[in-house]
Amino acid sequence: PTAASAAEALDAVNAHQPDLVLVDLILGDGPDGIMLTKAIRADRPVLPVLVLSGRDESQFAERALLAGASGYLMKEEAPDVLFEAMEAALAGRIWISPAMRERLLPPTLRFRDPSVITDEIGVSLLAELRRGNRTVGGISRATGRSHGTVDRGLDLLMEQLGLPSRAALYLLALPVD
């Protein structure tokens, strides 16, 4: 089904229980695609959501990933790229362009080994990230830990792995296409 607004989209997701959601960054009235992604992931923390946009990925891709999106694609991408991104998202991976991957997780950081994390909280947070659960609320519900504990735990993981951002942590924790 299609939806003209964020409210309609949330109703459609609840009514149809899709395996994947495609969200436009710019919606009609109401919240944008990033806010819609957050709302979808609040209720269904591992449902893959791909954000499509005509807007510059350097300004919005990281925000989409931080909202829980499984990828960010420019609308001018070839149809086969959309299918590749959909396949990656359905397989629990993240799809972003090679240029964004390079920017968010530079090659010098790509080979950091998350298996050096051995404390109980860090291990459980990484397990949730690998499941595709990348929102503080979703991880909190899944692990039974407070929002503050999850938030601090994610910051500690970034620090322990020497990563510059949560987006880099998400990319390191999940396979990237």
C-alpha positions in Angstrom: 0.0 0.0 0.0 1.0 3.6 -0.4 0.4 6.5 1.9 0.3 10.3 1.5 1.3 11.2 5.0 3.2 9.9 8.0 -0.1 9.1 9.8 -1.4 7.1 6.8 1.9 5.3 6.6 1.9 4.3 10.3 -1.7 3.0 9.9 -0.7 1.1 6.8 2.3 -0.5 8.6 0.1 -1.5 11.5 -2.6 -2.9 9.2 -0.5 -4.8 6.7 2.6 -5.8 8.7 5.0 -5.4 5.8 8.4 -7.0 5.6 10.0 -3.7 4.3 9.0 0.0 4.2 10.1 2.6 1.7 9.9 6.1 3.0 10.3 9.4 1.1 12.4 11.9 3.0 10.0 14.7 2.1 6.3 14.0 2.9 3.3 16.2 2.6 2.0 17.8 5.8 3.4 16.6 9.1 6.6 14.8 10.0 9.3 14.1 7.4 10.6 10.7 6.4 13.2 10.6 9.2 10.6 11.3 11.9 8.4 8.6 10.2 11.3 6.2 10.3 11.7 6.8 14.1 8.0 6.3 14.6 8.0 3.0 12.7 11.1 1.7 14.4 9.6 2.7 17.8 6.8 0.2 17.3 8.7 -2.3 15.2 12.4 -2.0 16.0 13.7 -4.5 13.5 11.4 -3.7 10.6 13.7 -2.6 7.7 13.0 1.0 6.5 14.7 2.5 3.5 14.7 6.2 3.0 14.5 7.5 -0.5 15.2 11.1 -1.4 16.2 13.6 -4.0 18.1 15.5 -1.3 21.8 15.4 -0.9 22.8 12.2 0.9 25.7 14.0 2.7 23.2 16.0 4.6 20.6 13.4 5.4 21.9 9.8 5.2 23.5 9.8 8.6 20.4 11.3 10.2 18.3 8.5 8.5 20.7 5.8 9.9 20.5 7.4 13.3 16.7 7.3 13.1 17.0 3.5 12.5 16.8 3.4 8.7 18.3 0.4 7.0 19.5 2.6 4.2 19.4 5.9 2.3 19.1 6.1 -1.5 19.0 8.9 -3.9 16.0 8.8 -6.1 18.1 9.1 -9.2 19.8 5.7 -8.5 19.1 3.0 -11.1 16.3 0.6 -10.3 18.8 -2.2 -9.8 20.4 -0.2 -6.9 16.9 0.0 -5.3 16.5 -3.7 -5.6 20.0 -4.2 -4.2 19.2 -2.0 -1.2 15.9 -3.8 -0.6 17.7 -7.1 -0.6 20.3 -5.9 1.8 17.7 -4.4 4.2 15.6 -7.6 4.1 18.8 -9.6 4.9 19.4 -7.3 8.0 22.2 -5.3 6.4 22.6 -1.6 5.8 22.8 -0.1 2.3 24.4 3.3 1.7 26.4 4.6 -1.2 30.1 3.8 -1.3 30.8 7.6 -0.8 28.7 7.7 2.4 30.2 4.5 3.7 33.7 6.0 3.2 32.6 9.2 4.9 30.8 7.6 7.9 33.2 4.7 8.4 36.6 5.5 6.9 38.7 2.5 5.7 41.1 3.0 8.7 38.2 2.2 11.1 36.5 -0.6 9.1 38.5 -3.4 10.5 37.9 -2.6 14.2 36.9 -5.8 15.8 33.7 -5.6 17.9 34.6 -9.0 19.4 37.0 -7.2 21.8 33.9 -6.1 23.7 33.3 -8.6 26.4 31.3 -6.8 29.1 27.7 -8.0 29.4 26.1 -4.7 28.5 28.3 -4.2 25.5 27.8 -7.7 24.2 24.0 -7.4 24.6 24.0 -4.0 22.8 26.0 -5.3 19.9 23.7 -8.3 19.6 20.7 -5.9 19.3 22.5 -3.8 16.8 23.3 -6.9 14.7 19.6 -7.8 14.9 18.9 -4.5 13.2 17.6 -2.9 16.4 19.2 0.5 16.4 17.0 2.8 18.4 17.6 3.5 22.1 14.0 2.8 22.9 14.0 -0.5 20.9 17.2 -1.7 22.5 15.9 -0.7 25.9 12.7 -2.7 25.5 14.6 -5.7 24.1 17.3 -5.8 26.8 15.2 -4.7 29.8 17.7 -1.9 30.4 16.8 1.8 30.9 17.1 4.3 28.1 20.0 6.0 30.0 21.9 2.7 30.4 21.5 2.0 26.7 22.5 5.5 25.6 25.6 5.5 27.8 26.4 1.9 26.7 26.3 2.9 23.0 28.6 5.9 23.8 30.9 3.5 25.6 31.0 1.1 22.7 31.9 4.0 20.4 34.7 5.0 22.7 36.0 1.4 23.2 36.1 0.9 19.5 37.5 4.3 18.7 34.6 5.3 16.5 33.6 8.9 15.7 29.8 8.4 15.7 26.9 6.1 16.3 26.4 5.8 12.6 30.0 4.4 12.4 29.1 2.0 15.2 26.0 0.8 13.4 28.0 0.3 10.2 30.7 -1.6 12.0 28.2 -3.8 13.9 26.1 -4.7 10.8 27.3 -6.0 7.5 27.2 -3.2 4.9 26.4 -3.6 1.2 
